[in-house]
C-alpha cells in the first residue's frame, strides 16, 4: 500500500539509508546539442495520451504528500513547491524528466520512482490538478515588499505575462506552469537555477528571457509572482478554523 511506502521513505530520508541514485545525467541540457526541450517520447508521451483518474490518483499522491503535504501546498520556505492546481501536462513532464535523468532532483527521485507506470503518472497528475490552490503561501516579506512587487509587476508584464498569463495561470497546452500560489523562495530559487544553467530541462525560450536579469530583478519578479491569484482556482479562506 502507498501509505506504508510513504512512511518507509519518510523514515529512510531521515536516516543514513542510501537509495539507489537517479540515472546518469543525460548529456547536453538546456542549450546542449541534440536536446529537445519537450520531446514527446517514452513514458511521458504515453502518460500524456492517457486520461488520468483522479480517484485512483489520490492514492498515488499519498507518496507525494509526505513532502508536498496532503493539500499540495508544499512548504512556505520553498524547499518543496506548491503543486495544487498545476497543469497535468506540466506535472507529467517534470515527473517523467526526473525519472529519466533530464532534471536533477535527488530528493524527489525515490518518491517519483514509486509511481509504477504512465497510467499512474496520469492519475496522480489528474488528482493534483483538481486540488484548490492555497491562498496562504510563502510570500516576499521584506520591509520594501510594496516596492518590490511594483517593480516585479512591471518586469512581469513586459516579458513573463505572455506565457504565464495575467493571473499566473500558465498554459496547459504549451506546458507553461501555473505560478499563482507558488512560494516566493521556490520561485526565486528556480529562476536563479534556470538563469545560471542549472535547471537542465528548462524551456530554452525562458532561458533566453531570463538570462539578462540581475539578482535584484529576480527578487522583484518572484515577489510579484508570489502575489498572484487565479480567480476560481484558489482555496476558500479558512472560516472558523475549518479548511474548505
C-alpha positions as CSV (number, residue, x, y, z in Angstrom):
1,X,0.0,0.0,0.0
2,X,1.1,3.6,-0.7
3,X,0.7,4.7,3.0
4,X,3.3,2.1,4.1
5,X,5.6,3.2,1.4
6,X,5.2,6.8,2.4
7,X,6.2,6.0,5.9
8,X,9.2,3.9,4.9
9,X,10.5,6.5,2.5
10,X,10.0,9.3,5.0
11,X,11.9,7.4,7.7
12,X,14.6,6.5,5.3
13,X,15.2,10.1,4.3
14,X,15.8,11.0,7.9
15,X,18.2,8.1,8.4
16,X,21.6,7.1,7.0
17,X,19.9,4.8,4.4
18,X,21.2,5.3,0.9
19,X,18.8,5.0,-2.1
20,X,19.9,3.9,-5.5
21,X,20.7,7.1,-7.3
22,X,18.9,8.5,-10.3
23,X,20.0,7.6,-13.8
24,X,23.2,9.3,-15.0
25,X,22.5,12.8,-16.2
26,X,21.9,13.0,-19.9
27,X,24.5,14.9,-21.9
28,X,23.5,18.3,-23.2
29,X,20.8,20.1,-21.3
30,X,19.2,23.5,-21.8
31,X,21.5,24.5,-24.6
32,X,23.1,21.2,-25.4
33,X,23.2,19.8,-28.9
34,X,20.6,17.1,-29.6
35,X,18.5,18.1,-26.6
36,X,14.8,18.7,-27.4
37,X,13.1,20.6,-24.5
38,X,9.8,18.8,-24.7
39,X,10.4,15.8,-26.9
40,X,7.3,13.6,-26.8
41,X,8.8,10.2,-26.2
42,X,8.9,7.3,-23.7
43,X,6.6,7.2,-20.7
44,X,6.0,10.9,-20.9
45,X,4.4,10.6,-24.3
46,X,2.3,7.6,-23.1
47,X,1.1,9.4,-19.9
48,X,0.1,12.5,-21.8
49,X,-2.1,10.4,-24.1
50,X,-3.9,8.7,-21.2
51,X,-6.9,10.0,-19.3
52,X,-6.0,10.4,-15.6
53,X,-8.3,9.0,-13.0
54,X,-8.3,11.5,-10.1
55,X,-9.8,8.9,-7.7
56,X,-7.0,6.5,-8.3
57,X,-4.6,9.4,-8.3
58,X,-5.5,10.3,-4.7
59,X,-3.8,7.1,-3.5
60,X,-0.9,7.5,-5.8
61,X,-0.4,11.1,-4.4
62,X,0.0,9.8,-0.9
63,X,3.7,9.3,-1.6
64,X,4.0,12.9,-2.8
65,X,2.1,14.2,0.2
66,X,4.9,13.3,2.5
67,X,6.8,16.3,1.3
68,X,4.2,18.4,-0.6
69,X,1.5,17.9,2.1
70,X,-1.9,16.3,1.5
71,X,-3.2,19.6,0.4
72,X,-0.5,20.0,-2.2
73,X,0.6,23.2,-0.5
74,X,4.3,22.4,-0.3
75,X,6.4,24.4,2.2
76,X,6.5,28.2,2.5
77,X,10.3,28.1,2.9
78,X,10.4,26.9,-0.7
79,X,12.1,23.5,0.0
80,X,9.1,21.8,-1.6
81,X,6.9,23.6,-4.2
82,X,3.2,24.2,-4.1
83,X,1.6,21.6,-6.5
84,X,-2.1,22.0,-6.1
85,X,-3.9,23.2,-9.3
86,X,-0.8,22.6,-11.5
87,X,-1.5,21.6,-15.1
88,X,-1.3,17.8,-15.7
89,X,1.0,18.4,-18.7
90,X,3.5,20.2,-16.5
91,X,3.3,17.6,-13.7
92,X,3.7,14.7,-16.1
93,X,6.7,16.4,-17.9
94,X,8.5,17.2,-14.6
95,X,8.0,13.8,-13.0
96,X,9.0,12.0,-16.2
97,X,12.1,14.2,-16.6
98,X,13.2,13.4,-13.1
99,X,12.7,9.7,-13.6
100,X,14.6,9.8,-16.9
101,X,17.5,11.9,-15.5
102,X,16.7,15.0,-17.5
103,X,16.0,17.1,-14.4
104,X,18.3,16.8,-11.3
105,X,16.3,16.3,-8.1
106,X,17.9,13.5,-6.0
107,X,15.4,14.2,-3.1
108,X,12.3,13.6,-5.2
109,X,13.8,10.8,-7.3
110,X,13.0,7.9,-5.0
111,X,9.4,9.2,-4.5
112,X,8.9,9.7,-8.2
113,X,10.0,6.2,-8.9
114,X,7.2,4.7,-6.7
115,X,4.8,5.7,-9.5
116,X,4.7,2.4,-11.4
117,X,3.7,3.3,-14.9
118,X,2.4,6.0,-17.3
119,X,-1.2,5.5,-16.1
120,X,-0.2,6.2,-12.5
121,X,1.7,9.3,-13.6
122,X,-1.5,10.5,-15.4
123,X,-3.7,9.6,-12.4
124,X,-1.6,11.4,-9.8
125,X,-1.4,14.4,-12.1
126,X,-5.2,14.5,-12.5
127,X,-5.7,14.4,-8.8
128,X,-3.2,17.2,-8.1
129,X,-4.6,19.4,-10.8
130,X,-8.1,19.3,-9.1
131,X,-6.8,20.5,-5.8
132,X,-7.6,24.1,-4.9
133,X,-4.6,26.5,-4.8
134,X,-3.8,27.5,-1.2
135,X,-4.3,31.3,-0.5
136,X,-1.7,31.2,2.3
137,X,1.8,30.5,0.9
138,X,5.3,31.9,1.2
139,X,5.5,35.5,0.0
140,X,8.2,38.1,0.0
141,X,8.3,39.6,3.5
142,X,10.9,42.4,3.3
143,X,10.0,45.9,4.5
144,X,10.2,47.0,0.9
145,X,7.6,44.5,-0.3
146,X,5.3,47.0,-1.9
147,X,8.2,48.5,-3.9
148,X,9.5,45.1,-4.9
149,X,6.0,43.9,-6.0
150,X,5.5,47.1,-8.1
151,X,8.9,46.7,-9.7
152,X,8.3,43.0,-10.3
153,X,4.9,43.7,-11.9
154,X,6.4,46.0,-14.4
155,X,9.0,43.3,-15.4
156,X,6.5,40.5,-15.4
157,X,4.0,42.3,-17.7
158,X,6.9,43.1,-20.0
159,X,8.2,39.6,-20.6
160,X,6.5,36.9,-18.4
161,X,2.8,37.6,-18.9
162,X,2.7,36.4,-22.5
163,X,3.5,32.8,-21.4
164,X,2.4,32.7,-17.7
165,X,-0.8,34.8,-18.1
166,X,-2.1,37.8,-16.3
167,X,-3.0,35.8,-13.2
168,X,-0.2,33.3,-13.3
169,X,-2.4,30.7,-14.9
170,X,0.2,29.4,-17.4
171,X,-0.8,27.4,-20.4
172,X,-1.6,23.7,-20.3
173,X,-1.2,23.0,-24.0
174,X,2.2,24.7,-24.1
175,X,3.4,23.2,-20.8
176,X,3.8,26.6,-19.2
177,X,3.3,26.1,-15.4
178,X,0.8,27.7,-13.1
179,X,2.7,30.1,-10.9
180,X,-0.2,31.6,-8.9
181,X,0.0,30.5,-5.3
182,X,3.7,29.4,-5.6
183,X,6.1,30.1,-2.8
184,X,8.4,33.2,-3.2
185,X,11.5,31.3,-2.2
186,X,10.8,28.4,-4.6
187,X,10.2,30.8,-7.5
188,X,13.4,32.7,-6.7
189,X,15.5,29.5,-6.5
190,X,14.1,28.1,-9.8
191,X,14.7,31.4,-11.7
192,X,18.3,31.6,-10.4
193,X,18.8,27.9,-11.4
194,X,17.3,28.5,-14.9
195,X,19.3,31.7,-15.5
196,X,22.6,30.1,-14.3
197,X,22.1,26.9,-16.4
198,X,21.5,24.5,-13.5
199,X,17.9,23.6,-14.4
200,X,18.8,21.3,-17.3
201,X,15.2,20.6,-18.5
202,X,14.2,24.3,-18.6
203,X,12.5,25.8,-21.7
204,X,15.2,27.4,-23.8
205,X,12.9,30.3,-24.6
206,X,12.7,31.1,-20.9
207,X,16.4,30.8,-20.6
208,X,16.9,33.5,-23.2
209,X,14.4,35.8,-21.5
210,X,15.8,35.3,-18.0
211,X,19.5,35.3,-18.8
212,X,20.0,39.1,-18.6
213,X,18.2,39.6,-15.3
214,X,20.1,40.7,-12.3
215,X,19.7,39.1,-8.8
216,X,17.7,42.2,-7.7
217,X,15.4,41.9,-10.7
218,X,14.7,38.2,-10.0
219,X,13.8,39.1,-6.4
220,X,11.3,41.6,-7.6
221,X,9.8,39.3,-10.2
222,X,9.5,36.5,-7.7
223,X,7.9,38.9,-5.2
224,X,5.2,39.8,-7.7
225,X,4.7,36.3,-9.0
226,X,4.1,35.0,-5.5
227,X,1.3,37.6,-5.0
228,X,-0.7,36.4,-8.0
229,X,-4.1,34.6,-7.6
230,X,-6.1,32.7,-10.1
231,X,-9.8,33.5,-9.9
232,X,-11.9,30.4,-9.3
233,X,-8.9,28.2,-8.6
234,X,-7.8,29.5,-5.2
235,X,-9.0,27.7,-2.0
236,X,-11.7,29.5,0.0
237,X,-10.4,31.3,3.1
238,X,-10.5,29.4,6.3
239,X,-13.7,30.0,8.3
240,X,-13.9,29.1,12.0
241,X,-10.7,27.1,11.8
242,X,-12.0,24.8,9.1
243,X,-10.4,24.1,5.7
244,X,-12.6,24.2,2.7
